[in-house]
Amino acid sequence: MVKETAKIISQDKIAKDIFSMWIKTDIAYEAKAGQFISVFTKDRSKLLPRPISLCEIYKLAGLIRIVYRVTGKDTGTKQLSRLEGGDTIEIMGPLGNGFPMEDDDGKEILLIGGGIGIPPMLQLAKEFKRADVRMAMGYKDEVFLKEDFENVGSLIIATEDGNAGVQGNVMDLVAWHFKRPDTIYACGPTPMLRALKEYADRFAITLYVSMEEKMACGIGACLACVCKSTHEDEYGNPQQKKICSDGPVFLSSQVEV
């Protein structure tokens, strides 16, 4: 884990309230799909960093890409969106465990993203290094990263308002447009992950979920982002898992979503 003042290479608005930032950083050398960084603002009144997942990683060039949503008028993400190429930014990472890369020979694999859980699936798709990676992405309205995903695999999208792709959500895509996969990797809002867990349990599908949660320290020290494990302690109580350090990626059978 590294904490450093890194240089912003570029930043662009790619959809309504969605920004893409490229950063030159040593973090790239150790990072992998599913991990995240903590981003600190220059406003010292905002003490806590913002956890943002890694969208792309270029190890040889020492570059990472983050794609994030701006929320609120004077929030940390709003301040980040004002930065430009040449500015510096304080970041810490790579954090979290990332997605496990199982032996995928001959397996039907499906990558699923929803909302701001879509960006980390891009690096994961690239790390599989196979042309037949299948991906289902669900958007509320405006689509982003579509061409990036199409360059690395087979993509189907859903939008709630039907302005692009299938009208509906990713579960509609899973039910009607895909052969039943052996393994699913997913990141997105809790209702989506909960529905996928029910689907995976019903058909004995291996499911890895990257859980979204508000975080404080990002390193497992404050216990602000815990979830219940399906394992019990010696007193019969559910064990707690820290999403920032034990996760954010979990085998769905090991946690309550």
Buried (B, 14 or more C-beta within 10 A) or exposed (E): EBBBEBBBBEBEEBBEBBBBBBBBBEBBEEBBBBBBBBBBBEEEEBEBBBBBBBBBBBEEEBBBBBBBBBEEEEBBBBBBBEBEEEEBBBBBBBBBBBBEBEEBEEEBBBBBBBBBBBBBBBBBBBBBEEEEBBBBBBBEEBBBBBEBBEEBBBBBBBBEEEEBBBEBBBBBBBEEEBEEBBBBBBBBBEEBBBBBBEBBEEEEBBBBBBBBBEBBBBBBEBEBBBBEBBEEEEEEEBBEBBBBBBBBBBEBEEBEB
